Amino acid sequence: MAVREIQGGFTVTDDLAPYRGSWVAIRDGHIIADAIDPIELRGNPAVRDDDWFLLVPSQLDGSYLL
């Protein structure tokens, strides 16, 4: 599943299904890292301050307002 137009033209082109229930860091539309919570994700050395954080819903079907 690809998420499109999350906010102001921001898109995710990678498949989010493997990350259900996790937080992901996104840069240039691609998942950089994932973790169980945003604090652990922020501590990942691959994550930069300007990356977007997104909580991937446990179920990917349906509509979500972020």
N, C-alpha and C positions, 0 to 999 in steps of 0.2 A: 504494500500500500504506500503510495506517495501522498504526502500532505502538500497542498498547494495553497498559497495565499493565506498564511497564518496571520500575518500583520503587515500591512503596507508593502506588499510585494514580496515578502519573505516566503521562501519555499523550502521544502525538504524533498530531495529527489531520491534518497535512499529508502529502502524497505524498512518500515518501523515494526513489523510483526515480531522479529526476534527480540525486541526491546520492551515488550508489553509489561507494564507495571514498573518500569525503570525510568530514571531520569537520563536524558541524553544531552550532550553538548553538541551543538551544530555550528559548523562554519562553512560558508559558501554552499549551503544546501546539502552538506554531507555530515554524517555522524562522525564525530571525532573520538568520543569516549562515552561510556555509560556507567551508571552506578545506581545503587539502591536508594540513595538520597542525595540532595543537592550539595550537602557539605562534603560528602565523600567525593562527589564529582568535581567540585571546586579544587580539591586537593590533588587531583590527577595532574601530573606534569605536562600532559599533552593539551590541557585546557588553558585557553588564554582568557584574559579579562573581557575581551570583546566578543566571545562566543555566546550564542543564544542557548538558554537552557529550556528544555521541554520535558514535561512529564508525559510519557506515553501511556494512554489509558490501557487498562487491563483487557478491555474488549475494544477492538478497532472498528467494529461496525457501528453505525449510527452517527449522529452529528454531535460535535463538541464545540463549545464556545471557549476560546482561550484568551 
